[in-house]
Amino acid sequence: MTSISEDIMPQVSTERLITHIEGNNQGPIVVFLAGIHGNEPSGVFALERLSQKLVGNEKNISGNIYALRGNINALEKGIRFEKEDLNRLWTKSRMQALNQKHVFISNPDQAEQQDLYENLMSIINRHEGPFYFMDLHTTSSHTIPFITLNDTILNRKFTRLFPMPIILGIEEYLKGPALSYINELGYVAFGFEAGQHDEKQSVDNHEAFAYVSLVLTGVLPETKLFHRYMQRLKKATRGIGGFYEIFYRHEIQQEEEFIMRPGFVNFQTVRKNAYLAESNNEGIYAPHESRVLMPLYQTQGEDGFFLIRKIAPIYLHISAILRKLRMDHLLTLLPGVSWQTKAKEGLKINLRIARFFAKPIFHLLGYRSVEIGDHYLFANSREKASRDKEYKFAKWNYK
């Protein structure tokens, strides 16, 4: 694989805004976020390169294109983060404090979040929409390009147009990602993983993805370059596509000595009981035949690895129908299941009574568990927040 060599690597700018291009025609607002982890500069370089190609072509652009740098301090130092992972700070309690300006800034990563949040809110308040938010990433292991998203019908409908595998359910295992917060505001928002951190192909894949996204949203017209970029992404995935679901995550605890066994790559199939990693000198084995996702081969990070499985298309179809019919309201008729609040913002499941209910039932209706108490499971759905009307006339919504 060709690496991003230092002699061709651009200098990291300290400016939050990579670019803002306003087209001559009305259209959607697309916001790219890159470098939220400082050891992942590929997306920044790709957006800088793409910006140079698009500036001056405003007559063929409909809407607005924004590109923002994430953790500038960490990008300058080439580290994932300084004290806290910037992509784990967007929790409900912290965002409420930021909204009310009651937050205490105690480290550089929190300062980055506050400035990034203010920039994002400024963009949202400046325009009517529809909005699309895309977060560009790379991984520490070799990987084909893939998409991660919170499980909403809007997210599913839009991302199915991309020729690559799509991972559902990330919100059930990670607390505080930036795009989970954006999703809770009702917008189309998802992440794109282009390749390994230092591979030049990751920059090329990021640029291809960004251009394809601008065409699919209607910001750019469909051209030969669009089809060339689509073919690049399709070729890079090596025939792997469709929807997958995360069913297992190894969370690295404080003081834990975690070592991923060498040689694993993203989407590699592993058999049941396959020897995957070591935790404090004890082996970790695959509970089922599955595929490995994002095995950790770097010093910083809380996620040792994930395991995923393919989702049958019929399941996705049934799920969409049930959610459209609002069948989730019937769940509270089951023993041990009630609403968390009078506003019906989420479900509260008494595990002493309803332990026999399988997670797939709640997933089918759009609920992902986010917190476990002593005897209760709390599950939330982002479908209620989805701004379906804002995307009603998008071309991709008719397909």
C-alpha positions as a LaTeX table, in Angstrom:
\begin{tabular}{lrrr}
\hline
Residue & $x$ (\AA) & $y$ (\AA) & $z$ (\AA) \\
\hline
Met1 & 0.00 & 0.00 & 0.00 \\
Thr2 & 1.18 & 3.52 & $-0.79$ \\
Ser3 & 1.56 & 5.72 & 2.31 \\
Ile4 & 0.99 & 9.43 & 2.81 \\
Ser5 & 4.64 & 10.48 & 2.84 \\
Glu6 & 5.76 & 13.49 & 4.84 \\
Asp7 & 7.12 & 15.28 & 1.76 \\
Ile8 & 3.66 & 15.45 & 0.16 \\
Met9 & 1.65 & 15.81 & 3.37 \\
Pro10 & 0.12 & 19.30 & 3.60 \\
Gln11 & 0.66 & 21.44 & 6.67 \\
Val12 & $-2.21$ & 21.18 & 9.14 \\
Ser13 & $-4.02$ & 24.51 & 9.33 \\
Thr14 & $-5.24$ & 25.92 & 12.63 \\
Glu15 & $-8.42$ & 27.23 & 10.97 \\
Arg16 & $-11.68$ & 25.47 & 11.81 \\
Leu17 & $-13.15$ & 26.09 & 8.36 \\
Ile18 & $-11.59$ & 24.15 & 5.52 \\
Thr19 & $-13.96$ & 25.64 & 2.99 \\
His20 & $-17.40$ & 27.14 & 2.44 \\
Ile21 & $-18.66$ & 27.18 & $-1.12$ \\
Glu22 & $-22.03$ & 28.77 & $-1.85$ \\
Gly23 & $-23.59$ & 27.79 & $-5.14$ \\
Asn24 & $-25.44$ & 30.08 & $-7.51$ \\
Asn25 & $-28.55$ & 27.93 & $-7.19$ \\
Gln26 & $-30.71$ & 26.94 & $-4.24$ \\
Gly27 & $-30.14$ & 23.54 & $-2.74$ \\
Pro28 & $-29.25$ & 21.52 & 0.36 \\
Ile29 & $-26.51$ & 22.18 & 2.89 \\
Val30 & $-23.80$ & 19.52 & 3.11 \\
Val31 & $-21.42$ & 19.65 & 6.08 \\
Phe32 & $-18.27$ & 17.52 & 6.11 \\
Leu33 & $-16.35$ & 17.01 & 9.35 \\
Ala34 & $-12.79$ & 15.67 & 9.18 \\
Gly35 & $-10.01$ & 15.05 & 11.67 \\
Ile36 & $-12.17$ & 14.73 & 14.78 \\
His37 & $-9.38$ & 12.32 & 15.71 \\
Gly38 & $-6.01$ & 13.99 & 15.26 \\
Asn39 & $-4.27$ & 10.88 & 13.95 \\
Glu40 & $-6.78$ & 10.71 & 11.08 \\
Pro41 & $-5.83$ & 13.64 & 8.78 \\
Ser42 & $-6.80$ & 11.88 & 5.54 \\
Gly43 & $-10.26$ & 13.45 & 5.36 \\
Val44 & $-8.82$ & 16.93 & 5.90 \\
Phe45 & $-6.36$ & 16.51 & 3.02 \\
Ala46 & $-9.10$ & 15.14 & 0.75 \\
Leu47 & $-11.50$ & 18.02 & 1.47 \\
Glu48 & $-8.74$ & 20.58 & 0.90 \\
Arg49 & $-7.98$ & 18.96 & $-2.45$ \\
Leu50 & $-11.64$ & 18.73 & $-3.47$ \\
Ser51 & $-12.24$ & 22.34 & $-2.46$ \\
Gln52 & $-9.56$ & 23.49 & $-4.91$ \\
Lys53 & $-11.41$ & 21.68 & $-7.70$ \\
Leu54 & $-14.82$ & 23.14 & $-6.83$ \\
Val55 & $-13.98$ & 26.77 & $-6.09$ \\
Gly56 & $-14.84$ & 28.83 & $-9.17$ \\
Asn57 & $-17.49$ & 26.35 & $-10.30$ \\
Glu58 & $-20.32$ & 27.96 & $-8.30$ \\
Lys59 & $-22.61$ & 28.16 & $-11.35$ \\
Asn60 & $-22.91$ & 24.36 & $-11.30$ \\
Ile61 & $-23.39$ & 24.13 & $-7.53$ \\
Ser62 & $-26.81$ & 24.09 & $-5.85$ \\
Gly63 & $-26.81$ & 24.90 & $-2.15$ \\
Asn64 & $-23.89$ & 25.16 & 0.25 \\
Ile65 & $-20.82$ & 23.05 & 0.97 \\
Tyr66 & $-19.09$ & 23.32 & 4.34 \\
Ala67 & $-16.00$ & 21.43 & 5.48 \\
Leu68 & $-14.74$ & 21.69 & 9.07 \\
Arg69 & $-11.64$ & 20.47 & 10.86 \\
Gly70 & $-12.35$ & 18.50 & 14.03 \\
Asn71 & $-9.67$ & 18.35 & 16.71 \\
Ile72 & $-7.18$ & 20.95 & 15.43 \\
Asn73 & $-4.91$ & 20.68 & 18.47 \\
Ala74 & $-4.66$ & 16.90 & 18.07 \\
Leu75 & $-4.21$ & 17.20 & 14.28 \\
Glu76 & $-1.21$ & 19.48 & 14.82 \\
Lys77 & 0.33 & 16.92 & 17.20 \\
Gly78 & $-0.64$ & 13.84 & 15.20 \\
Ile79 & $-2.39$ & 12.22 & 18.17 \\
Arg80 & $-5.92$ & 10.84 & 18.48 \\
Phe81 & $-6.71$ & 13.29 & 21.31 \\
Glu82 & $-4.97$ & 15.17 & 24.13 \\
Lys83 & $-6.94$ & 14.22 & 27.26 \\
Glu84 & $-10.40$ & 13.08 & 26.11 \\
Asp85 & $-11.72$ & 11.61 & 22.88 \\
Leu86 & $-13.48$ & 14.51 & 21.12 \\
Asn87 & $-15.81$ & 12.00 & 19.50 \\
Arg88 & $-17.08$ & 10.77 & 22.89 \\
Leu89 & $-17.94$ & 14.16 & 24.42 \\
Trp90 & $-21.34$ & 14.75 & 22.76 \\
Thr91 & $-23.42$ & 13.14 & 25.50 \\
Lys92 & $-26.91$ & 14.35 & 26.38 \\
Ser93 & $-25.88$ & 15.89 & 29.71 \\
Arg94 & $-22.85$ & 17.67 & 28.28 \\
Met95 & $-24.77$ & 19.04 & 25.28 \\
Gln96 & $-27.45$ & 20.42 & 27.60 \\
Ala97 & $-24.70$ & 22.19 & 29.54 \\
Leu98 & $-23.20$ & 23.55 & 26.31 \\
Asn99 & $-26.59$ & 24.82 & 25.17 \\
Gln100 & $-27.09$ & 26.61 & 28.48 \\
Lys101 & $-23.44$ & 27.81 & 28.51 \\
His102 & $-22.93$ & 26.13 & 31.88 \\
Val103 & $-20.07$ & 23.91 & 30.78 \\
Phe104 & $-16.63$ & 23.97 & 32.40 \\
Ile105 & $-13.69$ & 23.64 & 30.00 \\
Ser106 & $-10.92$ & 21.62 & 31.66 \\
Asn107 & $-8.76$ & 20.43 & 28.75 \\
Pro108 & $-7.92$ & 21.19 & 25.08 \\
Asp109 & $-10.32$ & 18.57 & 23.71 \\
Gln110 & $-13.27$ & 20.14 & 25.52 \\
Ala111 & $-12.24$ & 23.54 & 24.15 \\
Glu112 & $-12.20$ & 22.05 & 20.65 \\
Gln113 & $-15.70$ & 20.68 & 21.19 \\
Gln114 & $-17.09$ & 24.02 & 22.28 \\
Asp115 & $-15.68$ & 25.81 & 19.22 \\
Leu116 & $-16.77$ & 23.04 & 16.85 \\
Tyr117 & $-20.26$ & 23.01 & 18.38 \\
Glu118 & $-20.59$ & 26.78 & 17.93 \\
Asn119 & $-19.56$ & 26.46 & 14.28 \\
Leu120 & $-22.07$ & 23.68 & 13.65 \\
Met121 & $-24.91$ & 25.58 & 15.32 \\
Ser122 & $-24.00$ & 28.70 & 13.35 \\
Ile123 & $-24.38$ & 26.76 & 10.09 \\
Ile124 & $-27.70$ & 25.23 & 11.17 \\
Asn125 & $-29.10$ & 28.60 & 12.28 \\
Arg126 & $-27.98$ & 30.28 & 9.05 \\
His127 & $-29.84$ & 27.98 & 6.66 \\
Glu128 & $-33.23$ & 26.30 & 6.30 \\
Gly129 & $-31.97$ & 22.93 & 5.06 \\
Pro130 & $-32.22$ & 20.15 & 4.22 \\
Phe131 & $-28.94$ & 19.32 & 5.96 \\
Tyr132 & $-26.53$ & 16.44 & 5.49 \\
Phe133 & $-23.68$ & 15.81 & 7.95 \\
Met134 & $-20.82$ & 13.43 & 7.15 \\
Asp135 & $-17.91$ & 12.58 & 9.43 \\
Leu136 & $-14.73$ & 11.34 & 7.69 \\
His137 & $-12.55$ & 8.76 & 9.45 \\
Thr138 & $-9.82$ & 6.15 & 8.98 \\
Thr139 & $-8.92$ & 3.05 & 10.99 \\
Ser140 & $-5.75$ & 1.64 & 12.56 \\
Ser141 & $-6.16$ & $-1.66$ & 10.66 \\
His142 & $-6.36$ & $-2.33$ & 6.93 \\
Thr143 & $-9.94$ & $-1.93$ & 5.73 \\
Ile144 & $-12.21$ & $-1.55$ & 2.78 \\
Pro145 & $-14.32$ & 1.65 & 2.80 \\
Phe146 & $-17.54$ & 1.44 & 4.81 \\
Ile147 & $-20.27$ & 3.58 & 6.38 \\
Thr148 & $-21.41$ & 3.68 & 10.02 \\
Leu149 & $-24.75$ & 5.15 & 10.99 \\
Asn150 & $-27.41$ & 5.45 & 13.64 \\
Asp151 & $-30.39$ & 3.33 & 12.68 \\
Thr152 & $-33.01$ & 5.68 & 11.24 \\
Ile153 & $-35.02$ & 5.18 & 8.06 \\
Leu154 & $-33.72$ & 8.48 & 6.63 \\
Asn155 & $-30.13$ & 7.41 & 7.17 \\
Arg156 & $-30.81$ & 4.00 & 5.65 \\
Lys157 & $-32.56$ & 5.40 & 2.58 \\
Phe158 & $-29.79$ & 7.82 & 1.74 \\
Thr159 & $-26.77$ & 5.63 & 2.45 \\
Arg160 & $-28.07$ & 2.64 & 0.49 \\
Leu161 & $-27.09$ & 4.58 & $-2.65$ \\
Phe162 & $-23.39$ & 4.13 & $-1.83$ \\
Pro163 & $-21.59$ & 1.02 & $-3.19$ \\
Met164 & $-20.15$ & $-0.14$ & 0.14 \\
Pro165 & $-21.09$ & $-1.98$ & 3.35 \\
Ile166 & $-23.18$ & $-0.08$ & 5.90 \\
Ile167 & $-22.96$ & $-0.73$ & 9.64 \\
Leu168 & $-26.04$ & $-0.16$ & 11.82 \\
Gly169 & $-26.26$ & 0.14 & 15.57 \\
Ile170 & $-23.06$ & 1.97 & 16.43 \\
Glu171 & $-25.05$ & 4.19 & 18.84 \\
Glu172 & $-25.79$ & 1.20 & 21.05 \\
Tyr173 & $-22.12$ & 0.72 & 21.85 \\
Leu174 & $-20.54$ & 4.19 & 21.77 \\
Lys175 & $-21.44$ & 7.06 & 24.10 \\
Gly176 & $-21.13$ & 10.60 & 22.84 \\
Pro177 & $-20.18$ & 10.53 & 19.12 \\
Ala178 & $-20.68$ & 13.91 & 17.43 \\
Leu179 & $-22.96$ & 12.57 & 14.71 \\
Ser180 & $-25.19$ & 10.78 & 17.21 \\
Tyr181 & $-25.95$ & 14.21 & 18.65 \\
Ile182 & $-26.61$ & 15.61 & 15.16 \\
Asn183 & $-28.87$ & 12.62 & 14.47 \\
Glu184 & $-30.85$ & 13.39 & 17.61 \\
Leu185 & $-31.62$ & 16.78 & 16.04 \\
Gly186 & $-33.33$ & 14.87 & 13.21 \\
Tyr187 & $-30.83$ & 15.30 & 10.37 \\
Val188 & $-29.26$ & 12.80 & 8.00 \\
Ala189 & $-25.86$ & 12.17 & 9.58 \\
Phe190 & $-23.39$ & 9.30 & 9.27 \\
Gly191 & $-19.71$ & 8.39 & 9.27 \\
Phe192 & $-17.44$ & 7.20 & 6.48 \\
Glu193 & $-14.30$ & 5.12 & 7.04 \\
Ala194 & $-12.01$ & 5.39 & 4.01 \\
Gly195 & $-9.10$ & 3.07 & 4.86 \\
Gln196 & $-6.07$ & 2.84 & 7.10 \\
His197 & $-4.72$ & 6.03 & 8.72 \\
Asp198 & $-1.54$ & 6.46 & 6.66 \\
Glu199 & $-2.55$ & 5.04 & 3.30 \\
Lys200 & $-2.66$ & 7.41 & 0.33 \\
Gln201 & $-5.65$ & 5.42 & $-0.91$ \\
Ser202 & $-7.59$ & 6.70 & 2.12 \\
Val203 & $-7.22$ & 10.28 & 0.88 \\
Asp204 & $-8.36$ & 9.22 & $-2.60$ \\
Asn205 & $-11.33$ & 7.32 & $-1.16$ \\
His206 & $-12.30$ & 10.29 & 1.01 \\
Glu207 & $-12.25$ & 12.60 & $-2.00$ \\
Ala208 & $-14.29$ & 10.13 & $-4.06$ \\
Phe209 & $-16.83$ & 9.73 & $-1.25$ \\
Ala210 & $-17.19$ & 13.49 & $-0.74$ \\
Tyr211 & $-17.75$ & 14.13 & $-4.45$ \\
Val212 & $-20.25$ & 11.26 & $-4.78$ \\
Ser213 & $-22.09$ & 12.57 & $-1.70$ \\
Leu214 & $-22.40$ & 16.02 & $-3.25$ \\
Val215 & $-23.96$ & 14.51 & $-6.37$ \\
Leu216 & $-26.35$ & 12.23 & $-4.45$ \\
Thr217 & $-27.56$ & 15.14 & $-2.30$ \\
Gly218 & $-28.17$ & 17.26 & $-5.41$ \\
Val219 & $-25.46$ & 19.83 & $-4.75$ \\
Leu220 & $-23.48$ & 18.82 & $-7.86$ \\
Pro221 & $-24.77$ & 17.55 & $-11.23$ \\
Glu222 & $-24.10$ & 13.97 & $-12.31$ \\
Thr223 & $-20.96$ & 13.87 & $-14.46$ \\
Lys224 & $-18.41$ & 11.37 & $-15.81$ \\
Leu225 & $-16.28$ & 12.16 & $-12.77$ \\
Phe226 & $-19.15$ & 11.02 & $-10.53$ \\
His227 & $-19.30$ & 7.63 & $-12.25$ \\
Arg228 & $-15.51$ & 7.31 & $-12.10$ \\
Tyr229 & $-15.56$ & 7.99 & $-8.35$ \\
Met230 & $-18.45$ & 5.54 & $-7.86$ \\
Gln231 & $-16.44$ & 2.86 & $-9.63$ \\
Arg232 & $-13.43$ & 3.61 & $-7.45$ \\
Leu233 & $-15.47$ & 3.12 & $-4.27$ \\
Lys234 & $-17.13$ & $-0.01$ & $-5.62$ \\
Lys235 & $-13.77$ & $-1.53$ & $-6.57$ \\
Ala236 & $-12.28$ & $-0.66$ & $-3.18$ \\
Thr237 & $-14.96$ & $-2.65$ & $-1.31$ \\
Arg238 & $-13.95$ & $-5.91$ & $-3.08$ \\
Gly239 & $-17.53$ & $-7.04$ & $-3.54$ \\
Ile240 & $-18.61$ & $-6.63$ & 0.09 \\
Gly241 & $-21.84$ & $-4.67$ & 0.48 \\
Gly242 & $-25.22$ & $-4.56$ & 2.15 \\
Phe243 & $-26.25$ & $-3.78$ & 5.72 \\
Tyr244 & $-24.56$ & $-5.18$ & 8.81 \\
Glu245 & $-25.31$ & $-4.91$ & 12.51 \\
Ile246 & $-22.91$ & $-4.69$ & 15.44 \\
Phe247 & $-23.70$ & $-7.32$ & 18.07 \\
Tyr248 & $-20.53$ & $-7.30$ & 20.17 \\
Arg249 & $-17.98$ & $-4.73$ & 21.34 \\
His250 & $-14.93$ & $-5.26$ & 23.48 \\
Glu251 & $-14.67$ & $-2.14$ & 25.63 \\
Ile252 & $-11.18$ & $-1.56$ & 27.01 \\
Gln253 & $-11.31$ & $-0.78$ & 30.72 \\
Gln254 & $-8.97$ & 1.52 & 32.62 \\
Glu255 & $-5.70$ & $-0.22$ & 33.51 \\
Glu256 & $-6.62$ & $-3.11$ & 31.19 \\
Glu257 & $-3.77$ & $-4.49$ & 29.12 \\
Phe258 & $-5.42$ & $-5.19$ & 25.78 \\
Ile259 & $-3.55$ & $-6.71$ & 22.85 \\
Met260 & $-5.28$ & $-7.44$ & 19.55 \\
Arg261 & $-3.77$ & $-10.49$ & 17.88 \\
Pro262 & $-1.84$ & $-9.41$ & 14.77 \\
Gly263 & $-3.09$ & $-9.81$ & 11.22 \\
Phe264 & $-6.82$ & $-9.10$ & 11.49 \\
Val265 & $-8.36$ & $-6.81$ & 8.88 \\
Asn266 & $-11.77$ & $-5.20$ & 8.77 \\
Phe267 & $-14.63$ & $-7.45$ & 7.62 \\
Gln268 & $-12.50$ & $-10.56$ & 8.01 \\
Thr269 & $-14.70$ & $-13.59$ & 8.69 \\
Val270 & $-13.89$ & $-15.41$ & 11.93 \\
Arg271 & $-15.27$ & $-18.72$ & 13.15 \\
Lys272 & $-16.86$ & $-19.33$ & 16.53 \\
Asn273 & $-14.20$ & $-19.57$ & 19.27 \\
Ala274 & $-11.56$ & $-17.90$ & 17.08 \\
Tyr275 & $-8.73$ & $-16.45$ & 19.19 \\
Leu276 & $-9.06$ & $-12.67$ & 18.67 \\
Ala277 & $-7.18$ & $-10.82$ & 21.40 \\
Glu278 & $-5.76$ & $-10.88$ & 24.91 \\
Ser279 & $-7.01$ & $-8.99$ & 27.95 \\
Asn280 & $-4.68$ & $-9.02$ & 30.96 \\
Asn281 & $-2.99$ & $-12.13$ & 29.53 \\
Glu282 & $-6.30$ & $-13.98$ & 29.10 \\
Gly283 & $-7.64$ & $-14.94$ & 25.70 \\
Ile284 & $-10.73$ & $-13.36$ & 24.09 \\
Tyr285 & $-12.62$ & $-15.62$ & 21.69 \\
Ala286 & $-15.36$ & $-15.00$ & 19.14 \\
Pro287 & $-18.77$ & $-16.00$ & 20.60 \\
His288 & $-20.21$ & $-16.68$ & 17.12 \\
Glu289 & $-19.11$ & $-16.88$ & 13.52 \\
Ser290 & $-19.03$ & $-13.27$ & 12.40 \\
Arg291 & $-16.90$ & $-10.55$ & 10.85 \\
Val292 & $-14.36$ & $-8.44$ & 12.73 \\
Leu293 & $-14.81$ & $-4.67$ & 12.63 \\
Met294 & $-12.17$ & $-2.07$ & 13.57 \\
Pro295 & $-9.61$ & $-4.21$ & 15.42 \\
Leu296 & $-7.44$ & $-1.85$ & 17.48 \\
Tyr297 & $-3.80$ & $-1.55$ & 16.45 \\
Gln298 & $-2.93$ & 1.77 & 18.10 \\
Thr299 & $-2.17$ & 2.86 & 21.66 \\
Gln300 & $-5.14$ & 5.23 & 22.15 \\
Gly301 & $-8.74$ & 4.09 & 22.01 \\
Glu302 & $-11.51$ & 2.53 & 24.09 \\
Asp303 & $-12.75$ & 0.00 & 21.52 \\
Gly304 & $-10.73$ & $-3.20$ & 21.21 \\
Phe305 & $-12.83$ & $-4.55$ & 18.35 \\
Phe306 & $-16.41$ & $-5.04$ & 17.22 \\
Leu307 & $-18.15$ & $-8.09$ & 15.76 \\
Ile308 & $-20.82$ & $-7.70$ & 13.07 \\
Arg309 & $-23.29$ & $-9.87$ & 11.16 \\
Lys310 & $-25.21$ & $-9.39$ & 7.91 \\
Ile311 & $-28.80$ & $-8.14$ & 8.05 \\
Ala312 & $-31.29$ & $-9.80$ & 5.71 \\
Pro313 & $-32.99$ & $-7.35$ & 3.29 \\
Ile314 & $-36.43$ & $-8.65$ & 4.31 \\
Tyr315 & $-35.69$ & $-7.63$ & 7.91 \\
Leu316 & $-34.93$ & $-4.07$ & 6.78 \\
His317 & $-38.12$ & $-3.96$ & 4.71 \\
Ile318 & $-40.33$ & $-5.19$ & 7.55 \\
Ser319 & $-38.62$ & $-2.82$ & 9.95 \\
Ala320 & $-39.35$ & 0.18 & 7.71 \\
Ile321 & $-43.04$ & $-0.77$ & 7.43 \\
Leu322 & $-43.47$ & $-1.29$ & 11.19 \\
Arg323 & $-41.81$ & 2.03 & 11.99 \\
Lys324 & $-43.94$ & 3.87 & 9.47 \\
Leu325 & $-47.04$ & 2.40 & 11.11 \\
Arg326 & $-45.73$ & 3.48 & 14.54 \\
Met327 & $-46.07$ & $-0.04$ & 15.85 \\
Asp328 & $-43.61$ & 0.76 & 18.64 \\
His329 & $-46.55$ & 2.07 & 20.69 \\
Leu330 & $-47.69$ & $-1.53$ & 21.11 \\
Leu331 & $-44.50$ & $-2.40$ & 22.97 \\
Thr332 & $-45.81$ & $-0.78$ & 26.15 \\
Leu333 & $-48.63$ & $-3.33$ & 26.19 \\
Leu334 & $-46.02$ & $-5.96$ & 26.99 \\
Pro335 & $-45.38$ & $-6.76$ & 30.67 \\
Gly336 & $-42.41$ & $-4.89$ & 32.09 \\
Val337 & $-42.22$ & $-2.32$ & 29.26 \\
Ser338 & $-43.22$ & 1.31 & 29.82 \\
Trp339 & $-42.38$ & 4.80 & 28.55 \\
Gln340 & $-39.47$ & 6.59 & 30.24 \\
Thr341 & $-41.41$ & 9.89 & 30.38 \\
Lys342 & $-44.88$ & 11.25 & 29.62 \\
Ala343 & $-43.45$ & 12.65 & 26.39 \\
Lys344 & $-42.78$ & 9.04 & 25.30 \\
Glu345 & $-39.14$ & 9.80 & 24.49 \\
Gly346 & $-37.94$ & 6.26 & 25.11 \\
Leu347 & $-38.73$ & 2.87 & 26.59 \\
Lys348 & $-37.99$ & 1.59 & 30.08 \\
Ile349 & $-37.71$ & $-2.19$ & 30.29 \\
Asn350 & $-37.87$ & $-3.98$ & 33.63 \\
Leu351 & $-35.40$ & $-6.83$ & 33.18 \\
Arg352 & $-36.86$ & $-8.79$ & 36.08 \\
Ile353 & $-40.14$ & $-9.06$ & 34.15 \\
Ala354 & $-39.24$ & $-8.66$ & 30.48 \\
Arg355 & $-35.83$ & $-10.31$ & 30.35 \\
Phe356 & $-37.12$ & $-12.83$ & 27.79 \\
Phe357 & $-37.73$ & $-10.12$ & 25.17 \\
Ala358 & $-34.96$ & $-10.26$ & 22.58 \\
Lys359 & $-33.10$ & $-7.14$ & 21.50 \\
Pro360 & $-33.95$ & $-7.74$ & 17.81 \\
Ile361 & $-37.61$ & $-6.97$ & 18.57 \\
Phe362 & $-36.68$ & $-3.51$ & 19.81 \\
His363 & $-34.17$ & $-3.03$ & 16.97 \\
Leu364 & $-36.89$ & $-3.88$ & 14.46 \\
Leu365 & $-38.96$ & $-0.96$ & 15.73 \\
Gly366 & $-36.04$ & 1.45 & 15.87 \\
Tyr367 & $-34.99$ & 1.23 & 19.51 \\
Arg368 & $-31.40$ & 0.87 & 20.63 \\
Ser369 & $-30.46$ & 0.30 & 24.26 \\
Val370 & $-28.20$ & 3.04 & 25.57 \\
Glu371 & $-28.03$ & 2.52 & 29.32 \\
Ile372 & $-28.42$ & $-0.35$ & 31.75 \\
Gly373 & $-29.29$ & 0.16 & 35.41 \\
Asp374 & $-29.42$ & $-2.52$ & 38.09 \\
His375 & $-32.71$ & $-3.92$ & 36.86 \\
Tyr376 & $-33.70$ & $-1.73$ & 33.90 \\
Leu377 & $-32.80$ & $-1.34$ & 30.25 \\
Phe378 & $-33.38$ & 2.06 & 28.66 \\
Ala379 & $-33.98$ & 2.11 & 24.91 \\
Asn380 & $-34.33$ & 5.15 & 22.68 \\
Ser381 & $-35.41$ & 5.72 & 19.09 \\
Arg382 & $-34.30$ & 8.58 & 16.86 \\
Glu383 & $-37.20$ & 8.09 & 14.42 \\
Lys384 & $-39.40$ & 10.58 & 16.29 \\
Ala385 & $-36.82$ & 13.33 & 15.84 \\
Ser386 & $-36.31$ & 12.64 & 12.11 \\
Arg387 & $-37.09$ & 15.69 & 9.96 \\
Asp388 & $-38.80$ & 13.66 & 7.25 \\
Lys389 & $-40.60$ & 16.66 & 5.75 \\
Glu390 & $-37.31$ & 18.45 & 5.04 \\
Tyr391 & $-36.16$ & 15.54 & 2.84 \\
Lys392 & $-39.56$ & 14.84 & 1.28 \\
Phe393 & $-38.62$ & 16.13 & $-2.18$ \\
Ala394 & $-35.05$ & 14.81 & $-2.31$ \\
Lys395 & $-34.55$ & 12.63 & $-5.39$ \\
Trp396 & $-33.03$ & 9.80 & $-3.38$ \\
Asn397 & $-36.17$ & 9.64 & $-1.22$ \\
Tyr398 & $-38.22$ & 8.47 & $-4.22$ \\
Lys399 & $-35.99$ & 5.54 & $-5.11$ \\
\hline
\end{tabular}
